[in-house]
Amino acid sequence: MEMKKRINLELRDRAPEEVTELVLDNCLCVNGEIEGLNDTFKKLEFLSMANVELSSLARLPSLNKLRKLELSDNIISGGLEVLAEKCPNLTYLNLSGNKIKDLSTVEALMEMKMMKRKRKMKLVHLKDMRKRKKKRRTRMRMRMKMKQAQNWEREKRRWASHT
């Protein structure tokens, strides 16, 4: 089933403005892009697009209330910087099983996490990255960068409380 049809089916005679959760797992997206999802989903807090052959987030609409985004088992390899501007309140992101090979691809998420003031991204799943010789080292570096970001935020809060 195509993504547009699946969205209409999941709406169940509700207006898009009323929907808070949307599960589009295992449907087909045309040309690897999001279709049928638009800015009218203003209250959407949870979106799951697992195993939909998604390769790009370029057509992701602005979802200001979105907190949880499930993107596992797709073919995404980059373009994650879109999440910072389109989903400012994101606290959970699952990217496991995608074609992410480089730490630089995830650096946009690190910036997003460090720029947030009220809410921090709590979890970024990146396990099951495509196999490479340096897979283990890359994941270790990624964990270290995430830990450094957490330590940096902790230090900033501690210094702010002393001043």
ABEGO torsion letter per residue (X at the ends): XBAAAAAAAAAGGBBAAABABBBABGBBBBGGBBBGBBAABAABABBBBBGAGBABAAABBBBAABABBBABGBABABGAAAAAAABAABABBBABGBABABAAAAAAAAAAAAABAABBBABBBABGBBBBAAAAAAAAAAAAAAAAAAAAAAAAAAAAAAX
